[in-house]
């Protein structure tokens, strides 16, 4: 009689165990004296501070400011990246002419533009929005260019021989091939947009959770600071989950998504 083999543990269970271990470690390390509590309070203190923040109206206003700036910046970056990516990628001379410019501008860190943003808009939300759009735009544009470049030359020549209009060719030939790359750009851009939104609020001082974190740090409210950091982390997890859900639904016809669903 052969023994029954147990399958691997579910991913959600392993993830939950890892999170529980992190919480226990975060509770025990400060209480054991390995780290001073004024620098790293126990997780229970952070959660208590988080509960206090959830009861305050300023917290929800700051959360709304952060989410609004993230969403607007990502939407602008997606629209500009997709449109310009399809246009540039579909016109080889234009792509060759702009290649050097793109490769020069793309590696510039968005935080290097903070002085320019402050000069233009001061501490207004538009300063942070500029950083978000700039950082996310390149994530989308580069992926769309890859997608347009991956279009089957036979399909492109067929559309040209049938005298497809540019919009028709973009919709029926270019878009189906480029869509998986667009979704990848969306997923990467969503994460980068959140990072730059929080960074801009921290450094520039525009309204949002980032500024609340800076205020808590400067006032010595360490537990509140960590509580807000936890909120930012939870937002990051939610953003990634939403982006992957959108990607799966938009690409439910794609073989890679079908294989993932089968597994």
Secondary structure, 3 states (H helix, E strand, C coil): CCCCCCCCCCHHHHHHHHHHHHHHHHHHHHHHCCCCCCCCCCHHHHHHHHHHHHCCHHHHHHHHHHHHHHHHHHHHHHHHHHHHHHHHHHCHHHHHHHHHHHHHHHCCCHHHHHHHHHHHHCCCHHHHHHHHHHHHHHHHHHHHHHHHHCCCHHHHHHHHHCCCCHHHHHHHHHHHHHHHHHHHHHHHHHHHHHHHHHHHHHHHCCCCHHHHHHHHHHCCCHHHHHHHHHHHHHHHHHHHHHHHHHHHHHCCCCHHHHHHHHC
